[in-house]
Amino acid sequence: MPILDAVLLFLAGFLSGAVNAVAGGGTFITFGAMTLAGLPPIVANATSSVTQFPGYITSTLAYWHDIKHFWRGALLLSLISALGALSGALILLGLDNPSFRALVPWLLLAATALFAAGPWLKPAPKPEHEAAVGSLVGSLAQFATAVYGGFFGAGMGVMMLATLGLTQSGDYHRLNALKNMLAVVIAAVAILVFVSGGVIAWLQAIIMIPGGALGGYAGVWIARRVPQNAVCGFVIAVGLFLAFYYFDKG
């Protein structure tokens, strides 16, 4: 692999981890980088789950002060997330690359629209000290989000933050911490399915993983200091570019 490609993949991993920690959408970056590098769409999508996993872990650890207050209550949502991710990943492996490629631009447009609408989808959080988890509506919403996350993942963080804001309590950082914790579960289950299916590009993943881990930790710092509008605008631009790129290739 050319050195320039390796550098670009590492930077894509870093940016992905950072924007995931802020509000999600990092899959746009990793999926796009590997697509432009010539990987088949299913492989690029599956490998994106691997590259983002360290970023989910590091950003979750950075929010540990918040998570330790509610992690026991979040176990039900974690189980629901695992079941949803398993379903979504198995659906993906049931498709061939041409079939998935035909869906990709529409998935990207939908994910970009969801990402752009994120600020309006999330209501003002309730100020209770601990996030309430386990309601029927919240459980169903989380299952649907996890299915999507296991299948594609782009925009999953925004979707999850929006549904958590509608169904759970807590301030923004508490909801973001819960989102990151559940994202770890979803990614872990999807990765196990993708590894068993042999659809991971390990060389590209190994190059991007260190960048994703660093970006995930740095992203929490960014989330507390940088306006979300700047990050969201960048992610939306990447999503639209990729959608039109796939429409053009189709």
For each residue, the residues with C-beta under 8 A, 3 or more apart:
1: 5 6 203 207
2: 5 6
3: 6 7
4: 7 8
5: 1 2 8 9 37
6: 1 2 3 9 10 207
7: 3 4 10 11
8: 4 5 11 12 33
9: 5 6 12 13 33 34 37 204 207 208 211
10: 6 7 13 14 207 208 210 211
11: 7 8 14 15 211
12: 8 9 15 16 29 30 32 33 208 211
13: 9 10 16 17 30 51 55 207 208 209 210 211 212 215
14: 10 11 17 18 211 212 214 215 218
15: 11 12 18 19 26 29 211 215
16: 12 13 19 20 26 27 29 30 48 51 52 55 208 211 212 215
17: 13 14 20 21 26 52 54 55 58 59 211 212 213 214 215 216 217 218 219
18: 14 15 21 22 26 55 215 216 218 219 222 231
19: 15 16 22 23 24 25 26 29 215 219 231 234 235
20: 16 17 24 25 26 52 55 56 59 157 183 215 216 219
21: 17 18 55 59 62 180 215 216 217 218 219 220 222 223
22: 18 19 219 222 223 226 228 231
23: 19 115 118 157 158 161 176 223 228 231 232 235
24: 19 20 115 155 156 157 158 159 160 161 179
25: 19 20 28 29 111 115 154 155 157 158 232 235 238 239
26: 15 16 17 18 19 20 29 30 52 55 157 212 215
27: 16 30 31 45 48 52 152 153 154 155 156
28: 25 31 32 108 111 112 154 155 235 238 239 242
29: 12 15 16 19 25 26 32 33 235 238
30: 12 13 16 26 27 33 34 44 47 48 51 52 208 212
31: 27 28 34 35 44 45 48 154 242
32: 12 28 29 35 36 238 241 242 245
33: 8 9 12 29 30 36 37 208
34: 9 30 31 37 39 43 44 47 48 201 204
35: 31 32 38 39 41 44 242 245 246
36: 32 33 245
37: 5 9 33 34 204
38: 35
39: 34 35 43 44 47 201 204
40: 43 44 97
41: 35 44 45 97 100 101 104
42: 45 46 92 93 95 96 97 100 199
43: 34 39 40 46 47 199 200 201
44: 30 31 34 35 39 40 41 47 48 201
45: 27 31 41 42 48 49 92 100 152 153
46: 42 43 49 50 92 190 194 197 199 200
47: 30 34 39 43 44 50 51 194 199 200 201 204 205
48: 16 27 30 31 34 44 45 51 52 153
49: 45 46 52 53 153 187 190 191 194
50: 46 47 53 191 194 200 205 209
51: 13 16 30 47 48 54 204 205 208 209 212
52: 16 17 20 26 27 30 48 49 55 56 153 187 212
53: 49 50 56 57 184 187 188 191 209 212
54: 17 51 57 58 209 210 212 213 216
55: 13 16 17 18 20 21 26 52 58 59 212 213 215 216 217 219
56: 20 52 53 59 60 180 183 184 187 216
57: 53 54 60 61 184 213 216
58: 17 54 55 61 62 213 214 216 217
59: 17 20 21 55 56 62 63 180 216 217 219 220
60: 56 57 63 64 67 177 180 181 183 184
61: 57 58 64 217
62: 21 58 59 216 217 220
63: 59 60 66 67 173 176 177 180 181 220
64: 60 61 67 68
65: 68
66: 63 69 70 173 174 177
67: 60 63 64 70 71 177 178 181
68: 64 65 71
69: 66 129 130
70: 66 67 73 74 130 131 133 170 174 178
71: 67 68 74 75 181
72: 75
73: 70 76 130 131 132 133 134
74: 70 71 77 78 131 133 178 181 182
75: 71 72 78 79
76: 73 79 80 133 134 139
77: 74 80 81 133 134 138 139 142 178 182
78: 74 75 81 82 181 182 185
79: 75 76 82 83
80: 76 77 83 84 139 142 143 146
81: 77 78 84 85 142 143 145 146 149 182 185 186 189
82: 78 79 85 86 146 185 186 189
83: 79 80 86 87 143 146
84: 80 81 87 88 142 143 144 145 146 147 149 150 186
85: 81 82 88 89 146 147 149 150 185 186 187 189 190
86: 82 83 89 90 150 189 190 193
87: 83 84 90 91 146 147 150
88: 84 85 91 92 146 147 148 149 150 151 152 190
89: 85 86 92 93 150 151 189 190 193 194
90: 86 87 93 94 150 193
91: 87 88 94 95 147 150 151
92: 42 45 46 88 89 95 100 150 151 152
93: 42 89 90 193 194 197 199
94: 90 91
95: 42 91 92 99 100 103
96: 42 99 100
97: 40 41 42 100 101
98: 101 102
99: 95 96 102 103
100: 41 42 45 92 95 96 97 103 104
101: 41 97 98 104 246 249 250
102: 98 99 250
103: 95 99 100 106 107
104: 41 100 101 107 108 246
105: 108 109 243 244 246 247 250
106: 103 109 110
107: 103 104 110 111 152 154
108: 28 104 105 111 112 154 239 242 243 246
109: 105 106 112 113 239 240 243
110: 106 107 113 114 155
111: 25 28 107 108 114 115 152 154 155 239
112: 28 108 109 115 116 155 236 239 240 243
113: 109 110 116 117
114: 110 111 117 118 121 155 158 159 162
115: 23 24 25 111 112 118 155 158 232 235 236 239
116: 112 113 232 236
117: 113 114 120 121
118: 23 114 115 121 122 158 161 162 232
119: 122 228 232
120: 117
121: 114 117 118 158 162 165 166
122: 118 119 125 161 162 165 166
123: 165 166
124:
125: 122 165 168 169 170 171 172 174 175
126: 169 170
127: 169 171
128: 131 132 169 170
129: 69
130: 69 70 73 169 170
131: 70 73 74 128 168 169 170 174 175 178
132: 73 128 135 168 169
133: 70 73 74 76 77 138 168 178
134: 73 76 77 138 139
135: 132 138 139 167
136: 139 140
137: 140 141 167
138: 77 133 134 135 141 142 163 164 167 168
139: 76 77 80 134 135 136 142 143
140: 136 137 143 144
141: 137 138 144 145 163 166 167
142: 77 80 81 84 138 139 145 146 160 163 164 182
143: 80 81 83 84 139 140 146 147
144: 84 140 141 147 148
145: 81 84 141 142 148 149 156 159 160 163
146: 80 81 82 83 84 85 87 88 142 143 149 150 182 185 186
147: 84 85 87 88 91 143 144 150 151
148: 88 144 145 151 152 153 156 159
149: 81 84 85 88 145 146 152 153 156 160 183 186 187 190
150: 84 85 86 87 88 89 90 91 92 146 147 153 186 189 190 193
151: 88 89 91 92 147 148
152: 27 45 88 92 107 111 148 149 156
153: 27 45 48 49 52 148 149 150 156 190
154: 25 27 28 31 107 108 111 239
155: 24 25 27 28 110 111 112 114 115 158 159 239
156: 24 27 145 148 149 152 153 159 160 183 186
157: 20 23 24 25 26 160 161 179 183
158: 23 24 25 114 115 118 121 155 161 162
159: 24 114 145 148 155 156 162 163
160: 24 142 145 149 156 157 163 164 179 182 183
161: 23 24 118 122 157 158 164 165 175 176 179
162: 114 118 121 122 158 159 165 166
163: 138 141 142 145 159 160 166 167
164: 138 142 160 161 167 168 175 178 179
165: 121 122 123 125 161 162 168 175
166: 121 122 123 141 162 163
167: 135 137 138 141 163 164
168: 125 131 132 133 138 164 165 175 178
169: 125 126 127 128 130 131 132
170: 70 125 126 128 130 131 174 175 178
171: 125 127 174 175
172: 125 175 176
173: 63 66 176 177 223 224
174: 66 70 125 131 170 171 177 178
175: 125 131 161 164 165 168 170 171 172 178 179
176: 23 63 161 172 173 179 180 223
177: 60 63 66 67 173 174 180 181
178: 67 70 74 77 131 133 164 168 170 174 175 181 182
179: 24 157 160 161 164 175 176 182 183
180: 21 56 59 60 63 176 177 183 184
181: 60 63 67 71 74 78 177 178 184 185
182: 74 77 78 81 142 146 160 178 179 185 186
183: 20 56 60 149 156 157 160 179 180 186 187
184: 53 56 57 60 180 181 187 188
185: 78 81 82 85 146 181 182 188 189
186: 81 82 84 85 146 149 150 156 182 183 189 190
187: 49 52 53 56 85 149 183 184 190 191
188: 53 184 185 191 192
189: 81 82 85 86 89 150 185 186 192 193
190: 46 49 85 86 88 89 149 150 153 186 187 193 194
191: 49 50 53 187 188 194 195 200
192: 188 189 195 196
193: 86 89 90 93 150 189 190 196 197
194: 46 47 49 50 89 93 190 191 197 199 200
195: 191 192 198 200
196: 192 193
197: 46 93 193 194
198: 195
199: 42 43 46 47 93 194
200: 43 46 47 50 191 194 195 205
201: 34 39 43 44 47 204 205
202: 205 206
203: 1 206 207
204: 9 34 37 39 47 51 201 207 208
205: 47 50 51 200 201 202 208 209
206: 202 203 209
207: 1 6 9 10 13 203 204 210 211
208: 9 10 12 13 16 30 33 51 204 205 211 212
209: 13 50 51 53 54 205 206 212 213
210: 10 13 54 207 213 214
211: 9 10 11 12 13 14 15 16 17 207 208 214 215
212: 13 14 16 17 26 30 51 52 53 54 55 208 209 215 216
213: 17 54 55 57 58 209 210 216 217
214: 14 17 58 210 211 217 218
215: 13 14 15 16 17 18 19 20 21 26 55 211 212 218 219
216: 17 18 20 21 54 55 56 57 58 59 62 212 213 219 220
217: 17 21 55 58 59 61 62 213 214 220 221
218: 14 17 18 21 214 215 221 222
219: 17 18 19 20 21 22 55 59 215 216 222 223
220: 21 59 62 63 216 217 223 224
221: 217 218 224 225
222: 18 21 22 218 219 225 226 231
223: 21 22 23 173 176 219 220 226 228
224: 173 220 221
225: 221 222
226: 22 222 223 230 231
227: 230 231
228: 22 23 119 223 231 232
229: 232 233
230: 226 227 233 234
231: 18 19 22 23 222 226 227 228 234 235
232: 23 25 115 116 118 119 228 229 235 236
233: 229 230 236 237
234: 19 230 231 237 238
235: 19 23 25 28 29 115 231 232 238 239
236: 112 115 116 232 233 239 240
237: 233 234 240 241
238: 25 28 29 32 234 235 241 242
239: 25 28 108 109 111 112 115 154 155 235 236 242 243
240: 109 112 236 237 243 244
241: 32 237 238 244 245
242: 28 31 32 35 108 238 239 245 246
243: 105 108 109 112 239 240 246 247
244: 105 240 241 247 248
245: 32 35 36 241 242 248 249
246: 35 101 104 105 108 242 243 249 250
247: 105 243 244 250
248: 244 245
249: 101 245 246
250: 101 102 105 246 247
